[in-house]
Amino acid sequence: MKSKYTFRKLVNDLHLWVGLPSAIILFIMCLTGTIYAFRVDITHFLDTDKFTITPGNRSLMPLASLTAKVEAEIKGKISNIQIPENKSEAWTFALNIPEKGEKKEAQQKDKTSRTAGKKEEPKLKSVSYFVDPYNGKIIGDAQTSSFTFFATTLKIHRWLLLDKKIGGVISGTAALMMIFLQISGLILWFPAKIKSWKKSQSWSAGFKVKTDASFKRVNFDLHKTLGFYAFFFVTIMAITGPYFAFDWYKEGFIKAMGVEKKENPVSKVEENSIAVPLETVIANANNFYTYPGNIRINMPSDSLGVYAVLKSQSGFFTLAAIDRVYFDQYSGSMVRLEKYSEKPFGEKITSSVKFIHTGELFGTFSKLLYFIACLLATSLPVSGFLIWYNRGKKKPEKVKTRSKVLAGQV
């Protein structure tokens, strides 16, 4: 008699046929996510000698002289400066410089376009350097070998080393599939019969692996059990993943959080306006946020731009909350204050979505949990594939012994 096609069987089939085509992509994404989790800690450990300085009794260079020296030596324009809380670490300067061959090409285009009243701008790329703020010495390129390794890991994770549009669609779709796999997997994890939910023993199979069973059973138990233990964190990763792949998903996510888009703050330009010293900008920022922490200064991009100062703390169990304050580049007055603790809940989520996705939201503690969860998730596509591969295989029939055969003939 043909068995009834139940809702559970439907969910099982959908879980299987959604999981199979996405298995390889999800394996790659989970593996690279596991590797990427402690990128900052590993990079700092491996490259300590490349950015460590000795402050001693030295005084910081005047920032106007420091920035001018760096721009003259690198031949670029500073876009942001990162000032670490640790005084023994070098500052990081990010600059925009013309790409190789672009400068000459832009000059040629500029000559031909003068008659049309247009000026051809060269294509720029961003570079970063470690700088000793006490003497202005450029210690080295911030794109170290370990930094490059993790940058490549991120490219694999997000775009599979393909074109950003194509790779983004593939990885984003795989993340959407993961959301479905998480939901359907949880349904299948629950005991099959609802009437048995009241019995405690009916739940035990979902929490343990029967190690003395066959490989097929052990693999099934591992898939079900590890999937459950990693469920919460992997679901968060899956929900936030498409945020970085699809504009429509990002816009919908922001709208669902009830966050409205804000206009960019601008500086008030007056006749003979002169930019305020960076020392003033830093001092004003520290007046608003008095705690010790890491500081990043985003420089004005044009005459209407503002100084954007971002400040945050770090630690084993520290909320990765970024406080922001914007200053008029000419008067130094505050034009907008964005204190993380005072933001509405939805805005806190959207402003921290990257930290939520990578597990950095609660410092090293949450990164450790994400690392374990991502490591478990890496095994799920493998064990899931083996479940499918072995599902059609039947156990070989045991050969009846002579005594049993003779007994059956009596």
Stockholm file with secondary structure:
# STOCKHOLM 1.0

chainA/1-410         MKSKYTFRKLVNDLHLWVGLPSAIILFIMCLTGTIYAFRVDITHFLDTDKFTITPGNRSLMPLASLTAKVEAEIKGKISNIQIPENKSEAWTFALNIPEKGEKKEAQQKDKTSRTAGKKEEPKLKSVSYFVDPYNGKIIGDAQTSSFTFFATTLKIHRWLLLDKKIGGVISGTAALMMIFLQISGLILWFPAKIKSWKKSQSWSAGFKVKTDASFKRVNFDLHKTLGFYAFFFVTIMAITGPYFAFDWYKEGFIKAMGVEKKENPVSKVEENSIAVPLETVIANANNFYTYPGNIRINMPSDSLGVYAVLKSQSGFFTLAAIDRVYFDQYSGSMVRLEKYSEKPFGEKITSSVKFIHTGELFGTFSKLLYFIACLLATSLPVSGFLIWYNRGKKKPEKVKTRSKVLAGQV
#=GR chainA/1-410 SS CCCCCCHHHHHHHHHHHHHHHHHHHHHHHHHHHHHHTTHHHHHHHHTHHHHBCCCTTCCCCCHHHHHHHHHHHHTSEEEEEEECSSTTBCEEEEEEEECTTHHHHHHHHHHHHGGGTCCCCCCEEEEEEEECTTTCCEEEESCCHHHHHHHHHHHHHHHTTSCHHHHHHHHHHHHHHHHHHHHHHHHHHSCSCGGGTTCGGGTGGGTCCCTTSCHHHHHHHHHHHHHHHTHHHHHHHHHHGGGGTCHHHHHHHHHHTTCCCCCCCCCCCCTTCCCCCHHHHHHHHHHHCCSCCEEEEECCSSTTCEEEEEEECCSTTCCCCCEEEEEETTTCCEEEEECGGGSCHHHHHHHTHHHHHHTCTTHHHHHHHHHHHHHHHHHHHHHHHHHHHHTTCCCCCCCCCHHHHHHHHC
#=GC SS_cons         CCCCCCHHHHHHHHHHHHHHHHHHHHHHHHHHHHHHTTHHHHHHHHTHHHHBCCCTTCCCCCHHHHHHHHHHHHTSEEEEEEECSSTTBCEEEEEEEECTTHHHHHHHHHHHHGGGTCCCCCCEEEEEEEECTTTCCEEEESCCHHHHHHHHHHHHHHHTTSCHHHHHHHHHHHHHHHHHHHHHHHHHHSCSCGGGTTCGGGTGGGTCCCTTSCHHHHHHHHHHHHHHHTHHHHHHHHHHGGGGTCHHHHHHHHHHTTCCCCCCCCCCCCTTCCCCCHHHHHHHHHHHCCSCCEEEEECCSSTTCEEEEEEECCSTTCCCCCEEEEEETTTCCEEEEECGGGSCHHHHHHHTHHHHHHTCTTHHHHHHHHHHHHHHHHHHHHHHHHHHHHTTCCCCCCCCCHHHHHHHHC
//
